[in-house]
Amino acid sequence: MTTPTAVTKLNTDLFIDGTWVPAQSGKTFEVINPATEEVLASVADGGAEDARAALDAAAAKQQAWAATAPRERGEILRRAYELLIERADDIAAIMTAEMGKPLAEAKGEVVYGAEFFRWFSEEAVRISGDQTLSPDGKTRFLVQRQPVGPCVLVTPWNFPLAMGTRKIGPAVAAGCTMVFKPADLTPLTSLALVEVLVEAGLPEGVLNVVNTTDPGSVVTAWMESGKARKVSFTGSTAVGKHLLGQAAQNVMRASMELGGNAPFIVFDDADLDVAVEGAMAAKMRNMGEACVAANRIYAQAGIAEEFSRRVAERMQQLKVGDGSAEGTQVGPLVERKALDKVETLVTDAIDKGAKVITGGDRPEGKGFFYNPTVLSGVSKDAELMETEIFGPVAAVIPFETEDEVITMANATPYGLAGYLFTTDVARAFRVSDAMEVGMVGLNTGMVSNPSAPFGGIKQSGLGREGGKEGIEEFLEVKLLAMPQPG
Ligand code: SIN
């Protein structure tokens, strides 16, 4: 594959105080196309000094930015939404080249990601408060909302556009300035996003971007500065815990969207067509590289065999290949390490008794590809029961009773998403109430929507992104108390 023109046109420097600048060290790093293993671009590799300059710019602009009219901020987001949609083909080509997902999915992500801007452009003008009277009638209270202040945003590689817009959208709407560190595997999509926001009219210094291969130094410089008031992170639970520790030192607000281990439960009474469709969506979206991906598929004994066979038939029909090629449905994993991890998890499951119905191997040749795989009869002690697979592997575990499956589904420290397939309404509410997760898909394999609150419980995170809850994460409550004229 040749490098997409949209990639060659990108400015790959750091973006600080409205200016593109090289890293102070002069260093750059290479971005690799996971389908070809070829170098796509070189990107400025920021360090702690660059990070401090970026946060200084954000802090200096905070007061003026907070004072802008909500409509002005909303209209910047609205323009950025429109520009993203106009440029969907170019941005999708960049995303596919650096991350691997098929072009059709990348375009889908541009629409999904852009929608966060449209949603928060509408939320910007609905920031509200309260007016109350104390119980003794002597004091009047105005409960107002103000931007929390400069924010640290750290995003992952799996949805390189949407995870950025999901944080930048509400921060802009609320009136917060930002320092932003995208994942080093996928910096290019974020650079394209910066260009869109600049063109949409985002003032200098409001958004500052530092790409780096040394996230520890960059993010620590921000967290320890005392100048940032909030951190919003999407990534692993281990890194999230570390950031929470750092946030505690300066008592910063924190939103964490961390790891998942989603149970996907299919009861005997489920509509199997719907359940198979749901499994394909919840498992195969993004080649399985999603925190909400179905990780443990529990199928009740009466349908387990038929369900596994039908999912395997669908998996076999999928076309694996370079995401930029016509008709590709499953692209490569993001890097060799990810491929090795999937291979290790599958080998371990087989060693512990699982049967391969389809897949279980990788195609010959270049690129980090893994064939769509269905494993049946996965044992409870297989490593993938406790580890996010983050690959195109459906692990089916049989169960007998409702109580048994609820216990198994909840036997994890994680609680992001869960899925439930049944036609029994009473069971649907009973099981959904009992599932220890932040989001339940009932007879659907898709829970994500910019207008709905996304987030987890237990060790899957804190706070919500999207929905009317999303902007609250970027706002502080301020009380104004005054005597009530008597
Ligand atoms: C994620 O993998 O955390 C994001 C998935 C989504 O937004 O649907």
Residues whose N, C-alpha, C, O or C-beta is under 5 A from the ligand:
A	BS01	SIN	E289 A290 C291 V292 S448
